[in-house]
Amino acid sequence: QVQLVESGGGWVQPGGSLRLSCVASGSILSFGAMGWYRQAPGKQRELVASIDSGGHLTYADFVKGRFPISRDNAKNTLYLQMSSLKPEDTAVYYCARFPFSRWFDSWGQGTQVTVSS
């Protein structure tokens, strides 16, 4: 099973930027479409953005224009370029197949993003 490891999170002030990476232990093409998800304390996990193998993109309304998603199939890596960060973006961010399958997929450790002054 291909493992996914997220990185790039941290603490940033409102208005700041971060770039998240998700590296796969094998080919990300095996996943087809992939997505970034997030889970804030006390809230359900939610989709942030997705990209399929053909480059089609979808975004949650709360991040449109702020968090472009991209993938580098040659490097088996998924990216999320986060800008204009807000305190409400504070969450643990995860990458996974899109849509996530409870039968075939598992969540990694994620990467914590904290936005505060």
Buried (B, 14 or more C-beta within 10 A) or exposed (E): EEEBBBEBBEEBEEEBEBEBBBBBEEEBEEBEBBBBBBBBEEEEBEBBBBBBBEEEEBBBEEBEEBBBBEBEEEEBBBBBBBBEBEEEBBBBBBBBBBEBEEEEBEBEEBBEBBBEE
